[in-house]
Amino acid sequence: MLKTHNTDNEPGGIISWFSSTLGQILISLFVPIVTFLVLWQGYLFLQRAQAPQIVQVIVAIIWGVGGVALLYVVANWLVLKLPKPWSSRLQPFVFVGPAIAIMGWFLAVPVFRSLIGSFRNRLGGGWAGLDNYIFAFTNPRMLETFRNNLLWMVFGTFFSVAFGLLIAVLADRSRAEVIYKSIIFTPYALSFVGAGVIWKFIYTYKGIGLNIQEIGLLNAIVTGLGGTPQPWLNITPWNNFFLIVIMIWLQTGYAMVILSSAIKGVPAELLEAARIDGASEVRAFFKITVPYIRGTIITVVTTIVIFSLKTFDIVRVMTGGNNGTNVIANEFYLQSFTYTHQGRASAIAIVLLVLVTPVIIYNLRQFNKERKGF
């Protein structure tokens, strides 16, 4: 009788198993798990240590960065010891594995917990069914937040991209291009909270009364021209547009930089040929430049749309969501930390995720189309 061999016990069989899809998945998970356990133990050791805080910070930085680097080096060295065909297949998974684990831990797990929590009651101790989602889509305050976010998405995105594209085109034709772009881009370097504080001083309203001097820049201009100061942030619904101006002020610099780099990539031969054929500068811009940078425009638009959907800092600093300026993210904050209704907060978070997801998917599809085109 012929004797059968168990290939799983042979070196070649083991290597073949590790090179299979299951083996690749296990190895990609093994490295981040080991990384997490080692670093977690080091973190616990630092917690128990009685060393000065500055020493703990320095050791934590060295331990975190050095530990991750060492584990990558060791894992890479082990993979390179395998035969070349298998090492080339496994090596990418070793480096992608930690990223997958981090994304799973900090994104997938919280989303799953929020989804479960959205069906629970105020304190999360019992089930509430669809009550939280009914609140999210029928409560007048929530409907107000959807309206306001729609205003942010439409007007904020349109004017940010339009001004960014216009400034990019005009600045590229100027000798002082660097200066102009630096001035326009500077607000984008500010934090949203800092921008909110700055513009709060611009919109400040002291009220009408004796010996009251307006310190808000906008009201100072109005009174200087003989007008009456106005409580700009209390005028519904125009106060939403006053807040959207801040977003435009911040995002125009981002749109300008990205679109300017794309415009510089438009072949000069195409534009020159259009001018020779008698096309005006405006016609050449809309018929050649805009279609050529269409992929970049879509990327900028989707990025700003996502920002407008999850805007929070500006509204929180300027109005706190009062006077008809509430947005989805701020309502989530209020439900979670002010009203302590964890069920509604989780439902609002899921709704926000659902609103953002199609935009991300569309952006990824456009990116893949552009990549395949090259």
TORFIKOL-309506 format. One line per field, with one value per residue (C-alpha): residue number from 1; residue in one letter; x, z, y. Coordinates in nm, 3 decimals. Example, Ala and Ser with C-alpha at 12.3 -4.5 7.8 and 13.67 -1.06 7.14 Angstrom:
2
resi c(1  2) $
resn c(A  S) $
x c(1.230  1.367) $
z c(0.780  0.714) $
y c(-0.450  -0.106) $
***
This chain:
374
resi c(1  2  3  4  5  6  7  8  9  10  11  12  13  14  15  16  17  18  19  20  21  22  23  24  25  26  27  28  29  30  31  32  33  34  35  36  37  38  39  40  41  42  43  44  45  46  47  48  49  50  51  52  53  54  55  56  57  58  59  60  61  62  63  64  65  66  67  68  69  70  71  72  73  74  75  76  77  78  79  80  81  82  83  84  85  86  87  88  89  90  91  92  93  94  95  96  97  98  99  100  101  102  103  104  105  106  107  108  109  110  111  112  113  114  115  116  117  118  119  120  121  122  123  124  125  126  127  128  129  130  131  132  133  134  135  136  137  138  139  140  141  142  143  144  145  146  147  148  149  150  151  152  153  154  155  156  157  158  159  160  161  162  163  164  165  166  167  168  169  170  171  172  173  174  175  176  177  178  179  180  181  182  183  184  185  186  187  188  189  190  191  192  193  194  195  196  197  198  199  200  201  202  203  204  205  206  207  208  209  210  211  212  213  214  215  216  217  218  219  220  221  222  223  224  225  226  227  228  229  230  231  232  233  234  235  236  237  238  239  240  241  242  243  244  245  246  247  248  249  250  251  252  253  254  255  256  257  258  259  260  261  262  263  264  265  266  267  268  269  270  271  272  273  274  275  276  277  278  279  280  281  282  283  284  285  286  287  288  289  290  291  292  293  294  295  296  297  298  299  300  301  302  303  304  305  306  307  308  309  310  311  312  313  314  315  316  317  318  319  320  321  322  323  324  325  326  327  328  329  330  331  332  333  334  335  336  337  338  339  340  341  342  343  344  345  346  347  348  349  350  351  352  353  354  355  356  357  358  359  360  361  362  363  364  365  366  367  368  369  370  371  372  373  374) $
resn c(M  L  K  T  H  N  T  D  N  E  P  G  G  I  I  S  W  F  S  S  T  L  G  Q  I  L  I  S  L  F  V  P  I  V  T  F  L  V  L  W  Q  G  Y  L  F  L  Q  R  A  Q  A  P  Q  I  V  Q  V  I  V  A  I  I  W  G  V  G  G  V  A  L  L  Y  V  V  A  N  W  L  V  L  K  L  P  K  P  W  S  S  R  L  Q  P  F  V  F  V  G  P  A  I  A  I  M  G  W  F  L  A  V  P  V  F  R  S  L  I  G  S  F  R  N  R  L  G  G  G  W  A  G  L  D  N  Y  I  F  A  F  T  N  P  R  M  L  E  T  F  R  N  N  L  L  W  M  V  F  G  T  F  F  S  V  A  F  G  L  L  I  A  V  L  A  D  R  S  R  A  E  V  I  Y  K  S  I  I  F  T  P  Y  A  L  S  F  V  G  A  G  V  I  W  K  F  I  Y  T  Y  K  G  I  G  L  N  I  Q  E  I  G  L  L  N  A  I  V  T  G  L  G  G  T  P  Q  P  W  L  N  I  T  P  W  N  N  F  F  L  I  V  I  M  I  W  L  Q  T  G  Y  A  M  V  I  L  S  S  A  I  K  G  V  P  A  E  L  L  E  A  A  R  I  D  G  A  S  E  V  R  A  F  F  K  I  T  V  P  Y  I  R  G  T  I  I  T  V  V  T  T  I  V  I  F  S  L  K  T  F  D  I  V  R  V  M  T  G  G  N  N  G  T  N  V  I  A  N  E  F  Y  L  Q  S  F  T  Y  T  H  Q  G  R  A  S  A  I  A  I  V  L  L  V  L  V  T  P  V  I  I  Y  N  L  R  Q  F  N  K  E  R  K  G  F) $
x c(0.000  0.115  0.185  0.018  0.201  0.058  0.190  0.089  0.380  0.637  0.814  0.681  0.324  0.355  0.494  0.216  -0.041  0.110  0.104  -0.265  -0.531  -0.606  -0.239  -0.198  -0.491  -0.359  -0.012  -0.155  -0.347  -0.065  0.176  -0.063  -0.182  0.174  0.241  -0.061  0.017  0.379  0.301  0.008  0.226  0.478  0.200  0.083  0.441  0.467  0.142  0.277  0.612  0.680  0.917  0.868  0.610  0.865  1.060  0.743  0.663  1.012  1.010  0.658  0.767  1.079  0.887  0.600  0.799  1.093  0.878  0.664  0.973  1.146  0.843  0.820  1.190  1.161  0.846  1.001  1.319  1.117  0.920  1.233  1.371  1.097  1.146  1.122  0.780  0.618  0.809  0.699  0.338  0.347  0.554  0.276  0.040  0.288  0.287  -0.083  -0.189  -0.137  -0.324  -0.615  -0.614  -0.603  -0.885  -1.087  -1.028  -1.082  -1.343  -1.527  -1.568  -1.702  -1.943  -2.072  -2.112  -2.290  -2.523  -2.621  -2.648  -2.882  -3.150  -3.115  -3.284  -3.151  -2.903  -2.833  -2.985  -3.282  -3.403  -3.591  -3.647  -3.671  -3.769  -3.430  -3.441  -3.800  -3.676  -3.387  -3.616  -3.928  -3.819  -3.843  -3.500  -3.346  -3.520  -3.368  -3.022  -3.073  -3.180  -2.879  -2.635  -2.786  -2.718  -2.359  -2.313  -2.458  -2.350  -2.032  -1.900  -2.000  -1.841  -1.531  -1.457  -1.561  -1.344  -1.057  -1.069  -1.097  -0.807  -0.596  -0.642  -0.577  -0.282  -0.108  -0.090  0.060  0.425  0.336  0.172  0.345  0.240  -0.122  -0.151  0.014  -0.239  -0.538  -0.405  -0.321  -0.677  -0.671  -0.378  -0.597  -0.799  -1.175  -1.213  -0.961  -1.145  -1.473  -1.326  -1.188  -1.519  -1.712  -1.534  -1.627  -1.998  -2.008  -2.316  -2.335  -2.692  -2.862  -2.822  -2.643  -2.262  -2.241  -1.969  -1.972  -1.647  -1.749  -1.575  -1.888  -2.106  -1.827  -1.833  -2.214  -2.224  -1.939  -2.151  -2.446  -2.633  -2.774  -2.577  -2.735  -2.725  -2.591  -2.587  -2.949  -3.106  -3.276  -3.212  -2.936  -2.720  -2.653  -2.505  -2.292  -2.149  -2.103  -1.887  -1.635  -1.623  -1.568  -1.292  -1.121  -1.171  -1.100  -0.725  -0.736  -0.932  -0.700  -0.380  -0.510  -0.673  -0.373  -0.143  -0.389  -0.412  -0.034  -0.055  -0.277  -0.065  0.019  -0.012  -0.386  -0.447  -0.228  -0.415  -0.747  -0.626  -0.505  -0.850  -0.999  -1.129  -1.145  -0.975  -1.308  -1.410  -1.068  -1.097  -1.438  -1.380  -1.020  -0.895  -1.205  -1.258  -0.887  -0.889  -1.235  -1.101  -0.927  -1.238  -1.445  -1.192  -1.194  -1.574  -1.623  -1.366  -1.542  -1.885  -1.770  -1.641  -1.972  -2.169  -1.967  -1.909  -1.915  -1.647  -1.761  -2.125  -2.030  -1.802  -2.017  -2.377  -2.386  -2.654  -2.903  -3.119  -3.178  -2.810  -2.793  -2.621  -2.610  -2.274  -2.367  -2.698  -2.502  -2.285  -2.588  -2.769  -2.456  -2.307  -2.580  -2.898  -2.711  -2.932  -2.691  -2.949  -3.038  -2.674  -2.582  -2.867  -2.757  -2.401  -2.521  -2.730  -2.427  -2.220  -2.487  -2.488  -2.110  -2.060  -2.207  -1.982  -1.676  -1.778  -1.832  -1.492  -1.322  -1.493  -1.383  -1.030  -1.025  -1.152  -0.880  -0.615  -0.734  -0.728  -0.357) $
z c(0.000  -0.075  0.224  0.221  0.350  0.557  0.375  0.665  0.866  0.600  0.575  0.224  0.339  0.629  0.403  0.154  0.431  0.550  0.193  0.159  0.215  0.563  0.652  0.524  0.734  1.046  1.002  0.937  1.264  1.460  1.423  1.549  1.833  1.951  1.904  2.111  2.394  2.425  2.414  2.652  2.909  2.875  2.925  3.242  3.368  3.315  3.503  3.804  3.790  4.039  3.811  3.736  3.470  3.221  3.249  3.190  2.880  2.735  2.807  2.663  2.338  2.310  2.405  2.168  1.862  1.926  2.019  1.707  1.489  1.651  1.601  1.238  1.188  1.354  1.163  0.836  0.910  0.977  0.657  0.452  0.578  0.385  0.019  -0.208  -0.365  -0.022  0.139  -0.137  -0.079  0.301  0.345  0.252  0.499  0.782  0.730  0.650  0.947  1.220  1.014  0.976  1.349  1.439  1.197  1.338  1.700  1.666  1.388  1.339  1.709  1.809  1.514  1.618  1.980  1.872  1.651  1.946  2.175  1.932  2.011  2.388  2.627  2.796  3.027  2.799  3.043  2.834  2.477  2.321  1.976  1.702  1.939  1.909  1.529  1.532  1.744  1.504  1.201  1.351  1.634  1.524  1.667  1.472  1.153  1.213  1.234  0.901  0.739  0.875  0.771  0.421  0.413  0.524  0.265  -0.031  0.025  0.222  -0.027  -0.337  -0.233  -0.083  -0.406  -0.631  -0.448  -0.420  -0.795  -0.881  -0.658  -0.784  -1.145  -1.070  -0.837  -1.089  -1.329  -1.075  -0.993  -0.623  -0.635  -0.321  -0.117  -0.225  -0.166  0.175  0.284  0.161  0.305  0.653  0.796  0.714  0.954  1.242  1.459  1.414  1.775  1.720  1.406  1.599  1.870  1.611  1.428  1.752  1.811  1.458  1.516  1.876  1.965  2.285  2.255  2.240  2.551  2.711  2.709  2.531  2.270  2.006  1.995  1.719  1.390  1.178  1.404  1.428  1.049  1.048  1.313  1.142  0.827  1.028  1.064  1.365  1.520  1.481  1.684  1.385  1.552  1.667  1.331  1.206  0.953  0.837  1.138  0.974  0.672  0.899  1.044  0.700  0.608  0.864  0.695  0.357  0.509  0.640  0.348  0.058  0.124  0.119  -0.208  -0.361  -0.287  -0.418  -0.728  -0.803  -0.815  -1.048  -1.278  -1.311  -1.451  -1.743  -2.062  -2.197  -2.551  -2.506  -2.387  -2.661  -2.927  -2.790  -2.809  -3.166  -3.256  -3.126  -2.788  -2.517  -2.182  -2.013  -2.276  -2.263  -1.885  -1.879  -2.184  -2.117  -1.766  -1.571  -1.746  -1.713  -1.335  -1.283  -1.061  -0.833  -0.812  -0.711  -0.442  -0.299  -0.311  -0.132  0.133  0.209  0.199  0.465  0.676  0.640  0.748  1.064  1.148  1.522  1.657  1.492  1.598  1.948  2.005  1.835  1.933  2.112  1.862  1.987  1.780  1.502  1.433  1.566  1.357  1.377  1.553  1.813  1.883  1.933  2.186  2.368  2.382  2.504  2.756  2.845  2.840  2.909  2.667  2.532  2.312  2.116  2.097  1.946  1.695  1.587  1.547  1.322  1.117  1.069  0.965  0.713  0.566  0.530  0.395  0.043  -0.007  0.089  -0.137  -0.430  -0.369  -0.365  -0.688  -0.862  -0.734  -0.871  -1.209  -1.224  -1.130  -1.396  -1.648  -1.596) $
y c(0.000  0.350  0.562  0.899  1.202  1.480  1.785  2.008  1.865  1.935  2.271  2.326  2.259  2.501  2.771  2.709  2.741  3.071  3.200  3.120  3.386  3.256  3.256  3.612  3.727  3.555  3.703  4.049  4.016  3.855  4.147  4.420  4.197  4.143  4.516  4.608  4.362  4.468  4.840  4.797  4.626  4.906  5.160  4.983  4.980  5.355  5.407  5.219  5.395  5.673  5.863  6.236  6.314  6.449  6.124  5.922  6.129  6.081  5.708  5.676  5.842  5.628  5.314  5.380  5.483  5.254  4.956  4.980  5.026  4.727  4.501  4.604  4.529  4.188  4.095  4.210  4.012  3.696  3.736  3.792  3.461  3.281  3.186  3.490  3.416  3.389  3.673  3.912  3.805  3.830  4.145  4.392  4.225  4.273  4.648  4.679  4.467  4.732  4.991  4.749  4.678  5.048  5.128  4.843  4.942  5.318  5.319  4.990  4.906  5.253  5.246  4.904  5.017  5.335  5.134  4.913  5.214  5.390  5.130  5.174  5.414  5.727  5.554  5.259  5.011  4.900  4.880  5.171  5.026  5.289  5.573  5.743  5.737  5.863  6.153  6.215  6.247  6.407  6.638  7.006  7.084  6.795  6.905  7.247  7.092  6.911  7.236  7.422  7.151  7.163  7.538  7.479  7.205  7.397  7.756  7.690  7.434  7.632  7.961  7.797  7.612  7.904  8.158  7.909  7.841  8.210  8.311  8.021  8.135  8.502  8.443  8.217  8.513  8.751  8.809  8.824  8.480  8.355  8.659  8.646  8.273  8.300  8.564  8.360  8.034  8.175  8.136  7.765  7.725  7.847  7.614  7.630  7.740  8.020  8.128  8.129  8.352  8.594  8.625  8.651  8.981  9.089  9.015  9.139  9.343  9.547  9.670  10.006  10.220  10.509  10.514  10.178  10.167  9.897  9.702  9.459  9.540  9.496  9.711  9.969  9.999  10.021  10.293  10.477  10.493  10.631  10.304  10.119  9.830  9.489  9.164  8.972  8.632  8.663  8.745  8.428  8.274  8.509  8.424  8.086  8.262  8.480  8.160  8.005  8.305  8.179  7.840  8.007  8.219  7.905  7.666  7.900  7.876  7.497  7.490  7.750  7.556  7.222  7.368  7.588  7.285  7.111  7.416  7.425  7.072  7.174  7.145  7.488  7.352  7.295  7.650  7.796  7.596  7.725  8.085  8.035  7.901  8.225  8.110  8.376  8.328  8.257  8.003  7.832  7.816  7.647  7.424  7.313  7.396  7.296  6.959  6.882  6.937  6.786  6.505  6.755  6.972  6.668  6.579  6.933  6.951  6.618  6.712  7.041  6.873  6.627  6.916  7.101  6.793  6.745  7.112  7.172  7.404  7.725  7.686  7.577  7.877  8.140  8.062  7.728  7.624  7.884  8.122  7.870  7.792  7.437  7.168  6.787  6.757  7.017  6.841  6.520  6.702  6.841  6.506  6.327  6.570  6.821  6.611  6.283  6.091  5.833  5.662  5.975  6.078  5.741  5.762  6.110  5.984  5.700  5.942  6.165  5.863  5.761  6.112  6.124  5.770  5.822  6.124  5.920  5.632  5.867  6.026  5.685  5.581  5.898  5.845  5.491  5.613  5.876  5.620  5.374  5.654  5.690) $
***
